[in-house]
Amino acid sequence: MRVLLLGGTAEGRALAEALHPGVDVISSLAGRVPDPALPVGSVRIGGFGGIHGLQSWLRQENIDAVVDATHPFAATMTAHAAEACSQAKIPHLVLARPAWDPGPAKVVPSDAEAAKAVENHCYKRVFLTTGRSGTKAFQRGDAWFLIRAVTQPDVDSLPRHHQLLLSRGPYRYDDEVAIMRDHRIDALVTKNSGGDMTRAKLDAAAALHIPVVMVQRPPLPEGVDKVDTVGEAAEWVARQRHN
């Protein structure tokens, strides 16, 4: 059995390890992060060329099933995978870590709406953790932004007043508290990524009574099968082997 595992997440790496070597797993990474943490087994890096490119690749590689364990905000890849598998009649599963309970956070549908919330509330010093692709919406803001990302955002997408903090999780609660205190943060802007690796910033913000603006996840394509855990995904793959 050959499985394409769309990865780039901790869950994707854990699933590759759970399936290897009993299943021939090919993990695919987008290639946007330099020096990524690699899963066990075969790895390919780069895009497929849209839906038709992915369909062609699935046929050429004789793929029996696809598991999408990409980031919850990788909406384009998720949509392409769902459509390509539907057309090719290949079993397809989305492994999506549970979302965070937003609690008292202000939930918004997009980066643009998050930027409006920052402006409307007159926040002055913002901890922006929406990733390198999430800075453009804030570039005209008057606030000062502490921008944390894994890789350098495009220079022309950055706000006028900012400081970059390039780092990769997991993050510790005590460190997050120190960052917010040291930089006198008065608002946290984040995406609802879910998971434990970056959860500490929410706990730190709550402890310091710092308001949170949270971008909600894009919806999954209609009709896709979805599980929350690596164990459930491994069981699904096992069932495909016996179908």
C-alpha positions in Angstrom: 0.0 0.0 0.0 1.3 3.5 -0.9 0.1 6.5 1.0 0.7 10.2 0.2 0.9 12.0 3.5 0.6 15.8 3.1 2.6 16.9 6.1 4.8 19.7 7.5 3.2 19.4 10.9 4.1 17.5 14.1 1.0 15.4 13.5 2.2 14.5 10.0 5.6 13.5 11.4 4.0 11.4 14.1 1.8 9.6 11.6 4.7 8.8 9.3 6.5 7.3 12.2 3.4 5.3 13.2 2.9 3.9 9.7 6.6 3.2 8.8 7.8 0.7 7.7 4.6 -1.3 7.4 3.1 1.2 4.9 5.0 2.8 2.0 4.5 6.4 3.1 5.6 9.4 0.9 5.5 12.6 3.0 5.1 15.8 1.0 6.3 19.1 2.4 5.4 22.5 0.8 9.1 23.7 1.0 8.4 27.1 2.5 10.4 26.5 5.6 14.2 26.2 5.3 15.7 23.2 7.1 12.4 21.6 8.0 12.0 18.8 10.5 11.8 15.7 8.3 9.6 12.7 8.9 10.8 9.1 8.6 10.4 7.4 5.3 10.3 8.9 1.8 10.0 12.7 1.5 9.2 15.0 -1.5 9.4 18.8 -1.2 7.5 21.3 -3.3 4.1 21.8 -4.9 2.2 19.6 -7.3 1.0 22.2 -9.8 -2.7 22.5 -8.8 -5.4 19.9 -8.8 -4.6 18.4 -12.2 -0.9 18.2 -11.3 -1.7 16.4 -8.1 -4.0 14.0 -10.0 -1.3 13.2 -12.5 1.2 12.6 -9.7 -1.2 10.3 -7.8 -1.6 8.2 -10.9 2.1 8.1 -11.7 3.0 7.0 -8.2 0.2 4.5 -7.8 -1.0 6.1 -4.6 -3.7 4.1 -2.8 -4.8 6.7 -0.2 -4.1 10.3 0.8 -3.9 11.7 4.3 -3.9 15.5 4.6 -2.0 16.5 7.8 -1.1 20.0 6.7 -1.5 23.1 8.8 -5.2 23.9 9.6 -4.7 27.2 7.6 -3.3 25.5 4.5 -6.7 25.9 2.9 -5.6 25.8 -0.8 -3.7 22.5 -0.5 -6.5 20.9 1.5 -9.1 22.0 -1.2 -6.9 20.7 -4.0 -6.3 17.4 -2.3 -10.0 16.9 -1.6 -10.9 17.6 -5.2 -8.1 15.6 -6.8 -8.9 12.5 -4.7 -12.6 12.8 -5.3 -12.1 12.9 -9.1 -9.5 10.1 -9.0 -11.7 8.0 -6.5 -8.8 7.7 -4.1 -9.6 7.4 -0.3 -8.8 10.7 1.4 -8.7 11.7 5.0 -8.0 15.0 6.8 -6.0 14.8 10.1 -6.7 18.1 11.8 -5.7 18.8 15.3 -8.6 20.1 17.5 -9.0 23.9 17.5 -8.5 25.9 20.7 -11.4 27.1 22.7 -11.2 30.8 22.0 -12.6 31.7 25.4 -12.9 35.5 25.8 -10.8 36.1 22.6 -12.3 38.3 19.8 -12.8 35.8 17.0 -12.5 37.2 13.4 -12.7 35.5 10.0 -9.5 36.8 8.4 -6.2 38.6 8.9 -7.8 41.7 7.4 -10.5 41.7 10.1 -7.9 41.1 12.8 -6.1 44.2 11.6 -9.3 46.2 11.8 -9.8 44.9 15.4 -6.3 46.1 16.3 -7.1 49.6 14.9 -10.6 49.8 16.3 -9.4 49.0 19.8 -6.4 51.3 19.5 -3.9 48.7 20.6 -0.4 50.1 20.6 2.0 47.2 21.1 0.8 44.0 19.5 2.3 40.5 19.6 1.6 39.2 16.1 1.9 35.4 15.7 0.0 34.8 12.4 3.1 33.6 10.5 5.1 35.1 7.7 2.1 35.2 5.4 -0.1 37.0 7.9 1.8 40.3 8.2 0.6 42.1 5.0 -2.8 42.9 6.5 -1.1 44.9 9.2 1.3 46.9 7.1 -0.7 50.2 7.3 -1.4 50.0 11.0 -0.1 52.6 13.4 0.7 50.2 16.2 4.1 48.7 17.0 4.2 44.9 16.2 6.4 42.2 17.7 6.2 39.7 14.8 7.1 36.1 15.5 7.6 33.8 12.5 9.6 30.7 11.5 11.0 32.4 8.4 11.6 36.0 7.3 8.4 37.6 5.9 8.6 39.6 2.7 10.0 43.1 3.5 7.2 44.8 1.6 4.6 43.1 3.7 5.8 44.3 7.1 4.2 47.1 9.2 6.0 50.4 9.5 6.7 49.9 13.2 7.9 46.4 14.1 10.5 44.0 15.5 11.0 40.5 14.1 11.4 37.5 16.3 12.4 34.5 14.2 11.9 31.3 16.1 10.2 27.9 15.9 8.1 26.2 18.6 7.4 24.6 20.9 7.1 27.6 23.3 7.2 27.5 27.1 4.7 29.4 29.3 7.4 31.2 31.3 9.1 32.4 28.1 5.9 33.7 26.7 5.1 35.6 29.8 8.6 37.2 29.7 8.2 38.2 26.1 4.9 39.9 26.7 6.1 41.7 29.8 9.5 42.7 28.4 7.9 44.2 25.2 4.9 45.7 27.1 2.4 43.9 24.9 -1.2 45.1 25.1 -2.7 42.7 22.6 -2.0 39.2 21.1 -3.1 38.4 17.5 -3.0 34.8 16.6 -4.6 32.1 14.4 -6.6 29.3 15.8 -3.9 26.7 15.0 -4.7 24.4 17.9 -2.3 22.0 19.4 0.2 22.2 22.3 3.3 23.5 20.6 2.1 27.2 20.6 -0.7 27.0 23.2 1.4 28.7 25.9 1.0 32.2 24.4 -2.8 32.0 25.1 -2.2 31.0 28.7 0.4 33.7 29.1 -2.0 36.3 27.7 -4.7 35.2 30.1 -2.4 35.4 33.1 -1.4 38.9 32.1 -4.9 40.0 31.2 -3.9 40.8 27.7 -6.7 40.7 25.1 -6.5 38.2 22.3 -7.7 38.6 18.7 -8.0 35.1 17.1 -8.4 34.4 13.4 -10.8 31.4 13.0 -9.9 28.4 10.8 -11.0 28.2 7.2 -13.8 25.6 6.8 -12.9 22.2 5.4 -14.2 21.2 2.0 -17.7 19.6 2.2 -17.9 15.9 2.6 -14.3 15.1 3.6 -13.6 12.5 6.2 -11.8 14.1 9.2 -10.1 12.8 12.4 -8.5 14.6 15.3 -5.7 12.3 16.3 -2.7 10.5 14.9 -4.1 7.2 16.3 -7.4 7.6 14.5 -5.5 8.4 11.2 -3.4 5.3 11.6 -6.5 3.2 12.2 -8.1 4.7 9.0 -5.0 3.7 7.0 -5.1 0.2 8.4 -8.8 -0.1 7.3 -7.9 1.0 3.7 -5.3 -1.8 3.6 -8.0 -4.4 4.2 -10.7 -2.9 1.9 
